[in-house]
Amino acid sequence: MHVTMIGAGAMGGVTGAFMARSGEEVTLVDKVVEHVHAIQANGLYLDGLDEFTVQVPAITPDEVRSPLELVFIAVKSQHTDDALNEILPHLDDKSVVIPLQNGLTALWIAERVGQERVVPTSITTHQFYMGPGHVRYLNPGIVHVGETDGQITPRVREIVRLLSLAYEAHATDNVWGWIWGKMIAGSVIFTTALVDATMGEALSASERHQRMFIRMGGEATAVARALGVRAEPAADLDPGLLLPETETEWQAALEMMDRYAQLCMDVHSGVWRDIAVRKRRTEADTLIGPLIEEGEKSGLAMPLNHALKRILNDVEEGRRQQSWENLDELIQIAEKV
């Protein structure tokens, strides 16, 4: 089947590059004209874990033509509606839409294109758009694919096959558990971006910092539990350890945070990169915002995630800087919970 990749930046560019190199029919679609022209002229260059240049068709959204078969949505969550506006006129009864995104975008996409057309995924990876015609893939990605009702269907297996060309890909009967696991990890990762430091430096700054990060992830974990979702581990964080009560449970959670910090000692998150390098808004409104909304529907207050979103918005809009004082503010809230 022909693959259309909506968004050819970090996620779509890396995924599409590996598919195209393996001989799959892929068309990259991106609104950044300079990026499209660079790919058309010189191919798409990928470096990092691997290094190669692949010739792959690249077009702008106005050049998309019907009918679309397999459509991967690989844009930031806040651009989901724009991506859907681009593809909706070109879908037919056989079209399948696969979000390669963070958060609950599969639900939003299903509202517009129909649940029967959507196959949700959860992906954890580390890759960047470096400039026109150039993407970087740093750490091996892991992706889980499944139908919303838990079935492992032929189209799930085909999507897994395609994604296995770039990542460690698995079919799952608990795709929402993997999505929520990623959202839980996301609340921790977003928090590390409030300071101009690596993730590992933020996560290991002190035991008080670690306890705050644990409580931050614990708020998100409580939402998943309230919804009856069995959240799966993501980004080396086990949701089962993020709601500690006894001293033994706290010790296990702190040891997990130590391990995670060591793995991330030299890593800057994509959220940090959005703020510090690309000078653009993060996905806070479309990831942390819906997390808070789901929590409030379940009667959960979520003071830390509320504060996280508020501070992130302040940083994005220039009202405050990335600083350790931002984490100090969260620590004070955490210690009152």
QUIUR-V732671 format. One line per field, one symbol per residue. ss: DSSP state (H for helix, E for strand, C for the rest). burial: + if it has 16 or more other C-alpha atoms within 10 Angstrom, else -. A space follows every 10 residues. Layout:
ss->???
burial->???
This chain:
ss->CCEEEECCCH HHHHHHHHHH HCCCCEEEEC CCHHHHHHHH HHCEEEEECC CEEECCEEEC HHHCCCCEEE EEECCCHHHH HHHHHHHHHH EEEEEEEEEC CCCCHHHHHH HHHCHHHECE EEEEEEEEEE ECCEEEEEEE EEEEEECCCC CCCHHHHHHH HHHCCCCEEE ECCCHHHHHH HHHHHHHHHH HHCCCCCCHH HHHCCCHHHH HHHHHHHHHH HHHHHHCCCC CCCECCECHH HCCCCCHHHH HHHHHHHHHH HHHCCCCCCH HHHHHHCCCC CCCHHHHHHH HHHHHHHCCC CCHHHHHHHH HHHHHHCCCC CCCHHHHHHH HHHHCCC
burial->--++++++++ ++++++++++ +--+-+++++ +---++++++ --+++++--- --++-+++++ +--+---+++ ++++++++-+ --++-++--- +---++++++ ++++++--++ --+-+-++++ +++++++++- -++++++--- ++++++++-- -----++-++ ++++++++++ ++++++++++ ++++++++++ ++++++++++ ++++----++ ++++++++++ ++++----++ +++++-+++- ++++-----+ --++-+++++ +--++-++++ ++-+++---- +++++++++- +++++----+ -+-++-+++- +++-++---- ++---++--+ +--+---
